[in-house]
Amino acid sequence: MRVNGLYGHVRSNDARSLALFAGFVAAFHLLAMLALLVPLAMYDPDHAPLYGWTGYLIRWVPIVSVIGALLFAVQMAWHVRTVRRRTDFRFVDDQDEPRLCRIVEPLTIAAGLPTPYVGVIDSPALNAFACGIRQKDAVLVFTRGLIDGLDDDELAAVAAHEIVHIVNGDIRLIAATNVCLDTLKLLQPRPSTQIAKRIQAACSLPILAFVMPIMVVLFLVMMFLRRLAVDGSHLARLLIASAREFIADAEAVRLTQNPAALVSALRRIEGRSVIPGLTAGQDAMMIDGAHEGAYATHPTIAERVAAIISVTGSMALIAPARRDTRSPELSTRKDFGRRVAPSLEAALLRTRQGTSAALARVSSGEFNRLGLTPELTVGAVAAIGVFLWAHSADLGSPSALARALDPAPLRTFFAMGREQERCLLQGFGWYFGFSEKPQGCDPNSMLAAHRGKDDVFGKIADAMPAVGQNSSGIITRQDGTFSNVARPEDKLAEVQRARCFQTDRYSVGDRGLRSVTEQPGHRDDISLPRYLASSDAAARSVTEASRAERDSRLLDYFKVRKTMGWVIHRFFGVPGLQIEAARYAAPEHQAAIALLRERLSDPGFASALSPLERAEVGVLVAAPLDFISCTARRAQLQKKA
């Protein structure tokens, strides 16, 4: 059936708007499903969409629908109060704004409406809107800048535009779209504003790719679907609002019989419509709003002017004598001058670009097409790299890759409960050096409980070495648990087993590798000759000390040997250790070691040391030329293996 006349276009647009409105319902159910995905997998797996749709459709879709309908109804009932709170408009009458009310009242009578309430926003911006659910409760709101900036005919054209929105039921439809978007916001996770937390979240993706690759796939799919739902809802609002704006412009021209006044008003409004402090997206009900970005709500002024001119022709460009009852001060102000509109050819071209251009307009923002922030994008790329590295031997076997992406472990994982999941994943992040130690839980006992089981965590626990320490200084204990702060008994056991001394965590070259021949003062005080000279001085202080001072000088020598040992290894690597060992063959060091060996046999001296210190002193006096840190010893053992 053909569409004839403005009435036909209004009714046809009503049908299209209802179809687009169904997009909000679909987006709501999609976001609700994504929000419930993990909780249901944990607490109601029989009805979780992750394991099948039938249970979710039977139990949770009706519940979600009822909750959504209640939220929608409550927000619609409070719509005018909400708008008033957000825009801070005040109600006025013909005593407060006689000029405005004299212009509005005849237009509402001509449109067949009961006289609406009138409100004013004390803002210099040039904008106006209508709000309300029913015609008898509708409110026409104008900014102070618009009232003072337009002559009577221009102001009447803007008022007619807003009155048409009331007549056509647009205020109810736009209110519904805004309420729907507000409801959708409740289902979206709040992105962290702290860059450290966002980076930590991105770093967890490579861990998941190693521990449970299907989790990364699930995360990426969820982010994409969430972005799809959000973009779809914004696109639906843009298409609904844009079509309604074009119709309201056309109806306003019919009501005022003065297209030139509306064109002039739109050109004055262009670039001056932003109301300071108004939340993004709340301008959908206004005569002008955002044209691009995630919160785009309106066609551009140029598009609207082009549409009016295409219908009315030269009438829109030939302005008759205007009515202007403003005070002389306002009517002669220069800052209300007309702005030059972009070329009509460019505007007409944009009006023909359709839905694809509209989608591009609502898709800009912080997130990319997959719904990932820049940090998460880097994390996702790293996760793919980790997966390819961990399964490089399986790349030629589709069945092996399918096993690696088997979703079955998800049921085991989610059955643990949220606190256990968080604890275990943070424990793996701690193990790999990506996150801090878990607080309030013990991932060690959880991992030990899975050893020998045929699940993903059991396989990981079984694959971990029986005892040792990785390159980040993480202890793997006899029971297969792990820690990056070893227990005292673990430290002591490693000293006795590996014949080394314990230090704080470090790695070779983590602050830059230096040349063994570098002299002090070249860049800073870090130099091998300087460190060796300090060790020599400590050795001489032992041999030169009196009997009363000797014990304290021996302990100082022991501490200097430890400090110089790990510092030299950190900055100079294995070549530095080799030069250090040769230096310790000197007579003064041999004499200091002999005195330390003698004092260690004295119970009085040994009892003043902690068990760990006694063990380390024993290593020093037993092999003074091979007294190295446990980090260096682990590197030796790994190289031999």
N, C-alpha and C positions, 0 to 999 in steps of 0.2 A: 504494500500500500504506500502511495506517495505521501510525502509530508508537505502540506500546504499551509502557508501563513505562519505567523509567530505562534499561534495557539498550537498548531500541529508540531512545530519544533519543540515547544515546551513539553508537550505530552511525549513526543519521541525521546526527548532528553531524559524525562522521568524514567522511562523504561530502561534506557542505557545506564542511568545512575543506579537503579536498583540492581542491575547486573553487576556493575562495578562494586556496589556495596557488598555483594556476595564475596568479593575478594577480601574484604575485611574479616568476614566470618572465617574464611579459609585460613587467612594469616593468623587469626586468633587461635584456631585449633592447632595449627602447625607449631606456633610458638609455645602453646600449652603442652603439646606433646614433647617438644624438645626440653622444656623445663622439667617435665615429669620423668624423662627418660631414665636418668640415673636413680632418683628416689624410688621409682617403681621397681627398677631392677634390683634394688637392695631390699625393699620391704614388701613388695607385692609382685614377685617374679612371675606368678601365674597369669598376671594381667598386664605385664610390662610389654610395650611395643617392641622392645629390643629382642624379645623372644617369640613374638607372634602378634598379629593384629587382632585376632578374634576376641581375645580376652579384654584388650584395651577398648575395643569398640563397644563391647557389651557393658562393661562396668564404668569406664572412665569418661568416654565421650558424652554420655548423658549428664554426668556430674559436672564436667567442664562446661557444657552448654548452659546448665542452670546457673552456675556461678557467673558465667559471662553475661547472661541475661540480667541477673540481679545487679551486677556492677554497672551495666549499661543503663538500666532503669534509674538507679540511684543518681548517677552522674547527670543524666538528662533532666531529672527533676530539679537538680541544683544548678542547672546550666547558667541561668542569668546571674545568680549569686556568684558563681565561679568567675564568669566574665567580668563582673563588676569588681571583684577582688583583684583580678589580674590586670585590669586596665585602669582601675581607680576612677571610673567616671562618676559624675554626680547628676542626679535628676534636676531638671530645670522646667520652668513653665513660662507663659508669655509675660510674666512680670520680670523674670530673670533675663530672658532672651527674646524680647518681642520681635525683633527682625527675623530670627530663625523660625519661631513658631508661626509667624504670618506666612512664611514661605512654605512650611511643611503642611499646614492644615488644608489648604485648597487641593494640594496634590493627593492627600490621603482620601479626601472626599471624592475626587475624580476617579481614584482607583477602587472605590467601593469598600474602603477599609474603615473600621473604627479608629478614632484618633489614637495613635500610638503614644507611648511615653517617649520623652525626649531627654537625652543626656549629653553632657559635655565633658570632655577630657581636657584638662588644663595643660596642653602640650603645644609647642610651636609647630609640630608636624602637621602635614596636610593629609588627613585621612578621615574616613567615616565608615560606620558599619551598622548593621541591624542584627539584633539577636533576640532570642526567645524561642518558645516551642509552639505556642498558639498565637493566632493573629491578635487576639484581644490582650495578650500579655507582651506583645512585641515592643522593643525599645529601639529607637533611632538614636545613634550616638555620633557626635561630630567632635572633632578636635578644635581647640581654640584657634590654632593656626589656619584651619580650613575656613572657619566662620569669618575670620578677619581677612583672609587672603583672597576670597572669591567674591565677585559681584553677585547680584541677586539671581541673574539667569544661570550663572555657573553653579551657584549653590543649589538652585532649584533642580538643575540637571543631576547633581550628585544625590540630592534627597530623593528624586524620582527613581534613580538607580537602586537605592536601598529599599524604597517602598516596593519596587517590583520584586525584590528578593522575598519580601514578606508575602506578597500576593501569590507568588509561584511556589511557596513552601520551601524556598532555598534555605531560609534560616534554620528550619528544622533539619534539613538534610546536612548542611554544613556543620551544625551542632553535633549531629550523629557521627559524622566523620571525625571531628575533633575528639569526641568522647571515645570513639573506637581507638584512635591513635593513643590517647591517654591510657586506655586499658592495655594496649599492646606494650606500652612502656613498662607496665608493672611486670610483664613476663620476660623482659630483657635483663640480662645481668649487667650490673653497673661496672663499667671498665675502671680499673684502678688508675688514679691520677699520679701515683708514685712510680717513677720510671724504674726503680729498683725491683718493685714487685712485678712489673710487666716483663722485665728482663728475666726474672726468676721463673715466671710462668713459661716464657719462651724456652728457657733452658730445660724445663721438664719434658719437652717433647722428645728430644733425643734419648732421654732416659726411658720414656715409654716405648720408643721405637726399639730399644734393646730388650726391655723386659716383656712388653706385650704389644706388638706392632698393631694389632687390631684396634687398640685404644686410640692410636694416632689417626687411623682411618675414620673411626667413629667421631673423633673430635673435629676433623676437617669436614666431614659430611654435616655435622651439626652446625658448624659455623657457616657453611655455605647455605644451608636451608634457612638458618636464622636471617642471614643477609637477604636471601630471596624473599622471605616473608616481609621484612621491613621495607625493602625497596618496592615490593608489590603494593603494600599498603600506602606508601607515600605516592606511588604512581596513581593509584586509584583516586586518592584525594585530589591530586593535581588535575586529573582528567575530569572529575566531577566538578571541581571549582572552576576550572577554565571554561568549560561549556556553559556553566551558569552565568559567568561574567559576560560572555558574549551576548547571551539572551537578555540579560538585565540591561546591557547597554542599548540593545535594539528596542526593548520595551520602554526604556526611559526616553528615547528619542520620540517614540510614538506618543508618550504621555505628555511631553513638553512641547512637541512640534518644533524643537530647536536643536538640531544636531550640532550646530556650530558651538552652542554653549557647552555641550558635553565634551566635544573635542578640545575646546579651550580649557575646560576644567581639568581634563585628564593631563594635558600638557603642563599645566601649572603644578599638578600633583606629582608628576614624574620626578623622581630623585629626592622628594621631600616628604615621603610618606612614612618613614621609619619612626615609630614611637619609642623613645628611649626606655629601656627597662622591660620591654615586652618580651616574653619568652618566645623563642623560635617556634614557628608553626601556628602561633595564635592569631596571625594576620589573615588566615584563610577566609574569615568572614568579612574582611574589610574591602574597600573599593580598590585598594592597591596593596600588594604584598610581595613577598620574595618571588623572584622569577627563576632562580636556579638554586641548586644545592638540594640536600636531603629534605629540606623543609619548604621547597618551592610550592606555591599555592596559586599563582596567578599567571595568566599570559602577560607578556610585556605590554606596556602602554602603546608602543608602536604597532603591535599586532592588533590591539583593540581599535586604535585610530584608523588603521587600514581597513578593518572590517566595517566600521561605520561609514567611511568614505565609499567603500565598494557598494554599499546599499543606498546611500543618500546622495552620492555624487557631489556636485558643486555646493549643495546646501550646507554641507559640513564645513566648507572652507570660506563661505561668504557670511560674515558675522553681521547681523543687523544691529541697530542701535540697542545698547544694553541698558537694563535697569540696574541701578546701583544706589542703594540707600545707605551705604556705609558712610561713616563720618569722613570729612575731607582728609583727615590725617591718615586714615587707613587706605582710602581709595587712591591716594597719591604716593603711597610708599613704593620705593623702587625694588625692594627685595621680594615683591610678589610678581615680578615680571615673568613673562612667558618663556618657557624653555623650548629649545629647538628639538623637535622629534627626529629620530633617525629616519632614513629614507623609507618611503612607503614600499619601494620594491623589495628592500631587504625584509621588511616586516611581513609582506605578503608571502615571501619565500618561506619564512619560518612557520607561518600558519599552515603550510602544506606539508611540513615534515612529519607530522603525525606522532604516533605512539613511541617510535624508536627515539626520536629527539626528546620526547618527554621523559623517557626512561633515563637518558643520559643526563638530563637536568636534575633528576632526583638522586643520582648515584654518586655524586661527588661527596667527599668527606674524608674522614680519617681512615676508614676501612676500605680495602680493595674489594674486587669482585668476589673473592672467596670469604669475605667477612673478617679478614685478618689484619691486625695492626702491623706496622713495619717490623716490630720486634717478633711477633708471632710468625710472620712470613720467614724471617731468618731462622727461627726455631724449626719451622716446618721443613725448610730446605735441609737443615742440619739433620733432622729426624730421618728424612729420606736417605741422606748419605750414610747415617748409622745403620739403617736397615739394609742397604745394599752391601755395606761392608760386612755386617754380621751374617748375611745370607749369600755372600758372593759365590759360595760353592753350590748353591741351589738355584742360581739364576737360570740355568738351562733346564730345570725340572719344574714344570708347572705344578705337579702334585706336591713337591716339597714346599713351594711357595704358598700353595693353598693351605698346607698344614701350618706354616708359619703365621698365616692370617686367620687361623681357625678361631671363630668367635666363641667356642665352647668355654675357654678359660674365663670369659667375662662373667659367666654365671657364678663361678667359684669366687672370683674377685669381688663382685658386688654383694655376694652373700655374706661377706665378712662384716659389713657395716661401715658407715662413713668414717668413724674414728680409726678403725683398724686399717682401712684403705689409705687414709691420709698418713697414718704412722708408717706403714710399710713403704709407700711411694716416697715419702720424705726420707726414710732410711736409705733407700737406694740412691736418692739424690745426694744424701750425705756421704754415702760410700764413694760416689763418683766425683765428689767435690763440688756439686752444683748448688747445694743448699746447706743450711745450718743443721745442727743436731736436733732431732725431734724432741720436743718438750712434752712431758707428761705421759710418755709411752715408751715402750721398749721394743724396737723392731727386731732386736736380736732374738728374743724369745719367740716372736711370731715366726721368724724365718726358721728357727730351729724346729718349731712345731710342724713345719711342712717338709722337713727332710725325709726322703724316702717315699713321698707321696707322688702319685702320677698326676700332678697338676703343674701349671707353669711355675709356681713358686718352689715347689719341690724340686723341679728340674734345675732351677737356678741355684738353689741351696746345695744340691748334690754336685753341681759343676764347680762350686767355689773351692779353692784349695783348702787343704786340711788346716794348715797353719802358715802364717807368714804375714807379709805387709806389702801393700801395693805401692806404686810409685808416688802416690799422694800421702803416704804415711798412714793408711787405714789398716788396722790390725784385723786379720782374719783368724779367729780363734779355733781351738781344737773342735769345738762343737759346731763350727760352720757359721757362727754369727760374726758380726763385724762391728768395728768402732773406729772413729778417727781420733779418739783420745783413749789411749790404751790404759788398762787398769795397772796399778803398781805391780801386781804379780806377773802381768804380761810383759811389762818392761824388763823386770828382773829376769824372767825366763829367757827373753831374747838376748840380754847381755851375757848370760851364762852359756847360752847355746851358740850364739854367733860371735862371741868374743869382741864386743864393740861397746860404745858408750851412747847413751840416749841424749837427744837434743830436741829442741823445738822443731816443728815441721819446716823444711826448706827443700829446695831442689837446685841442682847444679845450674848456674847461669840464670836463675830467676831474677837476678838483679844485674845481669850482664856478666859475660866471661871476660877476664882480664889476662893480660900477658904475664907470664912468670917473671919477665925481665923488667916490667914496668916499675919506675922509680916513684917514690912519694912526691906529691905535689904536681904530677903531670896532669891529672884530672881532679883527684881528691886524695885522701889519705889511705886509700886502699892500695896496698902493694905487698907483694910477697916478702921482699927483703925486710920491710918494716915489721911484719908479723913474726918472722923468724928471729929478728933482733929482740922482740919482746919476750919470746920463749927463752932465748939465751939469757936475758936479764933475770928472768924468774929462776932459772937454774942456778945462776951465780948467787942470787940472794939466799938460796938454800945453803950452799956451801960456806957462805960468808956469815951466816946467822949464828948468834949465840945459842947455847943449848936451850935457854928459856924461850927463844923465839922460833926454834927450829920447827916445831910442830905446825905452827900457824903458817910458816913459810912453805912447808911441804904441802899443806892443803891449798895454798895459793898456787903453787906450781902445778898441782893436779888440775885445778880449775883453768889455769892458763892453757895447759895442754889440751883440755877439752874444747875451750873456746877457739883456740887457734886451729884445732883439728877440723871443726865443722866450718869455720869461716874460710879457711884455705880451700877446703873441698868445694864450698859454695861458689867462690869467685874464681878459682883457678883450676878446678877439676882434678882429674887423675894426675896430670903433670905436676901440679902443686903438691899433691900428697907424696909423690916420689921424691921431690926435692926436700920436703919436710922430713921424710924418713931418713934421708942421708944426713941431714943437719943434726938429727937427734943422736947420731952415733958419736958426737963430739964428747970429749972427756967431762965437761961440766954437767952435761945431761946424764951421762952414765953415773957420775958421782951422786947426783940428786936422786936417781932411780934407786941406787943402792941404799941410801938413807931411808927412802920411802919404804923399800922392801923390809928393812930392819924394823921400822916403826910399826908396820902393819902386823907384825908378829906379836906386838905388845897388846894384850887385851884392853888396856886402858885407852890406848889410841884408837883401836878398832871400834870400841863400844861407842865412841863419840860420833861415828859415822852411821848413816842410814844403811839398811840392807842393800839398797841400790848402789850407794856410793862405795860400800865395801867391795861389792862385786866389780865395779868399774875400776877401783884402785888395784884390785887383784889382776884385772886384765892388763893394766898399764905396767905393773911391775913384772908380769910374766912375759909380755912381748912389747917392750917399749917402742920398737920400731914399727909395729903393726897396730898401734893404738888409733883406730879410726872410728868415725861415727857409725851408728847402725844404718843410717841412710846410705853411706858409702859401702858398707858391708852388703846390704841388700842388692845394691847395683852390681857388686862383684859376683854374688851368687846368681843373679839373673843372667849375667853375661856368660857364666860357665854353663848354666842350664841351656 
